[in-house]
Amino acid sequence: MENNQKIKCNVKSCAYNKCDCNECNLEEIMVSCNSGCQNDKVNEKNETICDSFKMKQQ
């Protein structure tokens, strides 16, 4: 990442989360509007989701 940026993540069910230090190990992430929302009707409490989420293998 440019300028030594880091993506912090505490979602332990995501395969890209390095749980020991709460960092996302992807080079980039995609954040999108939560399903069904429109630009003028965004619910602030759940307006975005991480489209790059991948469930850990169990």
N, C-alpha and C positions, 0 to 999 in steps of 0.2 A: 504494500500500500504506500501511497505517496506520503511524504512528510511524517513517517513513523506513526501513522494512524493505527488504532487498534479497534476492533469490534468487540465489545464486552457483551457477554451473554450468560444468563443464569438459568436457562431452560435446559434442565438436565436430561430431558428425553430426546434432545436433538443430537444426532450423530456428529455434528460439527462442533459441538461444545467441548472444549477441553476443561472438564469439570474441576480439575485441580487448581486452575487459575481463572476460571470463568471467562475465557477468551474463545471467540469463534475462529476456527482455523480455515475458513474459506478466504480466498483472495478478494472476493466481493460478495455482497448480498443483494437480494432484491426485496425491497419493502413495498407492499402494495396496499391499496385501500381495502379494508375488510369487505367481504362479499356482500353485495347488495347496496353498498353506500354510493351516493352520488356526490359530486364536488360541493354542492350547496347544502347537503343534508348529512354531514359527517358527525357521527357520535364521538365526542372527544374521548370517552373512556375506552373505546375499542376501535379507533379509527384505522389502525394499521395492523398488518400481519407480516410475518417474514415468509415470503414465497420460497425461500431457499431452505426452509426447514426440512430435515430428513430424520425420520424416526430411527432411533438406535436399534440395532439387531439385538434380540434377547435370547 
